[in-house]
């Protein structure tokens, strides 16, 4: 019998693991482990944790609808696996790959436990459009791509000749075991899944987007006041929707190129996390001693006196949502104008973003902070006021989240308030000087 472990793949169709199980013809137990480490510091009460647990609740219901059993355990993954392998005759453990340092160490421990019990431990790639090893061979490149534009061109070429279609295999076609999983009290959930509202169905959102807004996405994607985004990211990061479904739904649509490009960008960051040995430790490679956290609290509370920054942080704190253009503005403002270490903002977004993904979030923060192989130049410091006026000319977004400013004119509403904590011009000049030193410290 096989044991399939769900992770960031909370759906019941189009999974590499399900293809593998069906091809094997074997009976399988299906398990979702709620890892307390990933919910530390009460993350189950934050937007990112709520999003994952809402999708976990939805997955439970989908299994029930298919009259299949999904077992849920709470605890260290290696301890849960050891307890299961002690009780059941399982010859192989199957899961999907992840590339964060924590995930790699977790999987090393799981492989060790499986080996101790005489079981195979199989990891499959599921959450990228490209299979990275064949892609690397296809490029013929010595080393890895460090610039997105070159990666993107080769990514498109690779998918033309190596398509990655949606799998027709679903949960109902698998031989899911009806055995009951008897685990000790230590592995019981400390909360009820019913406390978390089941996530919405992403399929209808995807269909609506590709039939409508996708054609205008390229021209409107930066205009956050109208927000032309697909709203699919919270589902994608939980794996309730596969990247293959997104790609296949859009690839033949007119004017879908820019949205497809965003899928490629996601693959690029995942690819970087695999091949850039410093991806998760650049803060230890650069000398960041010139930076400090004195303005961090004002930033995360939305009390900087820069209207677009404060509006975006208030939206994030209240809803867990923030448009990509605003993420760039707020991240660059924190790291450059306020000279705060990017790690503080990265960690704050980890808790607050509804669509938090460790690798993507980190890649975006390093880009804004001009650190790593794929980064903005150290002298790039975007002006929050001019960006605000450009992408929200009437100030509608600011009025929505800072109602105390709604009486101001379209010109006045973007301007720094009298109590702004920094002067944009002076802080830009200071940031360029400081970050020149940081970049050259590597």
CORGILIN-V161874 format. One record per residue. N is the residue number from 1. D_LAST is the distance of its C-alpha to the last C-alpha in whole Angstrom. Layout:
# CORGILIN-V161874
((N/D_LAST) (N/D_LAST))
This chain:
# CORGILIN-V161874
((1/50) (2/47) (3/45) (4/43) (5/40) (6/39) (7/36) (8/34) (9/37) (10/40) (11/42) (12/45) (13/45) (14/43) (15/41) (16/40) (17/41) (18/44) (19/45) (20/44) (21/46) (22/49) (23/49) (24/49) (25/52) (26/52) (27/52) (28/49) (29/48) (30/46) (31/44) (32/41) (33/39) (34/38) (35/35) (36/35) (37/32) (38/31) (39/34) (40/32) (41/33) (42/36) (43/34) (44/37) (45/38) (46/35) (47/35) (48/33) (49/35) (50/38) (51/37) (52/37) (53/40) (54/42) (55/41) (56/42) (57/45) (58/46) (59/45) (60/48) (61/50) (62/49) (63/50) (64/53) (65/54) (66/54) (67/56) (68/53) (69/52) (70/48) (71/47) (72/45) (73/43) (74/41) (75/39) (76/36) (77/37) (78/37) (79/40) (80/42) (81/41) (82/43) (83/46) (84/46) (85/46) (86/49) (87/51) (88/51) (89/51) (90/48) (91/47) (92/44) (93/41) (94/40) (95/37) (96/34) (97/31) (98/28) (99/24) (100/23) (101/22) (102/25) (103/27) (104/26) (105/27) (106/30) (107/31) (108/31) (109/33) (110/35) (111/35) (112/36) (113/39) (114/40) (115/41) (116/42) (117/45) (118/45) (119/44) (120/42) (121/38) (122/38) (123/35) (124/35) (125/33) (126/34) (127/32) (128/31) (129/33) (130/31) (131/32) (132/28) (133/29) (134/32) (135/30) (136/27) (137/30) (138/31) (139/28) (140/29) (141/25) (142/23) (143/20) (144/20) (145/20) (146/17) (147/19) (148/22) (149/24) (150/24) (151/24) (152/27) (153/29) (154/29) (155/30) (156/33) (157/34) (158/34) (159/36) (160/38) (161/39) (162/38) (163/39) (164/38) (165/42) (166/43) (167/44) (168/48) (169/48) (170/49) (171/49) (172/53) (173/53) (174/51) (175/53) (176/52) (177/54) (178/56) (179/55) (180/55) (181/51) (182/52) (183/50) (184/50) (185/50) (186/46) (187/45) (188/47) (189/45) (190/45) (191/46) (192/48) (193/46) (194/49) (195/47) (196/45) (197/46) (198/46) (199/44) (200/45) (201/46) (202/43) (203/45) (204/47) (205/44) (206/43) (207/46) (208/47) (209/43) (210/44) (211/47) (212/46) (213/43) (214/41) (215/43) (216/41) (217/38) (218/36) (219/38) (220/38) (221/35) (222/33) (223/36) (224/35) (225/39) (226/41) (227/38) (228/39) (229/37) (230/38) (231/38) (232/37) (233/34) (234/35) (235/37) (236/35) (237/32) (238/35) (239/36) (240/40) (241/39) (242/38) (243/35) (244/38) (245/40) (246/38) (247/38) (248/41) (249/43) (250/41) (251/40) (252/44) (253/44) (254/44) (255/41) (256/39) (257/36) (258/34) (259/34) (260/34) (261/31) (262/30) (263/31) (264/28) (265/25) (266/26) (267/26) (268/23) (269/21) (270/23) (271/22) (272/18) (273/19) (274/21) (275/19) (276/15) (277/14) (278/12) (279/14) (280/15) (281/12) (282/9) (283/10) (284/10) (285/6) (286/5) (287/7) (288/10) (289/13) (290/14) (291/16) (292/19) (293/22) (294/25) (295/25) (296/25) (297/28) (298/30) (299/28) (300/29) (301/32) (302/32) (303/33) (304/31) (305/34) (306/32) (307/35) (308/33) (309/30) (310/33) (311/35) (312/32) (313/31) (314/35) (315/36) (316/33) (317/34) (318/38) (319/38) (320/34) (321/34) (322/32) (323/32) (324/28) (325/28) (326/29) (327/26) (328/24) (329/25) (330/25) (331/21) (332/20) (333/23) (334/21) (335/18) (336/18) (337/21) (338/22) (339/18) (340/18) (341/16) (342/16) (343/17) (344/20) (345/21) (346/21) (347/23) (348/25) (349/26) (350/26) (351/29) (352/31) (353/30) (354/33) (355/31) (356/28) (357/27) (358/23) (359/22) (360/23) (361/22) (362/19) (363/18) (364/20) (365/18) (366/14) (367/16) (368/17) (369/14) (370/12) (371/10) (372/10) (373/11) (374/14) (375/14) (376/16) (377/14) (378/13) (379/17) (380/18) (381/20) (382/24) (383/27) (384/28) (385/32) (386/32) (387/31) (388/33) (389/36) (390/35) (391/35) (392/38) (393/40) (394/43) (395/41) (396/42) (397/39) (398/39) (399/43) (400/42) (401/40) (402/40) (403/44) (404/44) (405/43) (406/46) (407/48) (408/46) (409/46) (410/44) (411/42) (412/42) (413/40) (414/37) (415/36) (416/35) (417/37) (418/38) (419/36) (420/33) (421/30) (422/28) (423/29) (424/27) (425/27) (426/26) (427/23) (428/22) (429/21) (430/20) (431/17) (432/16) (433/16) (434/14) (435/12) (436/11) (437/9) (438/7) (439/6) (440/6) (441/4) (442/0))
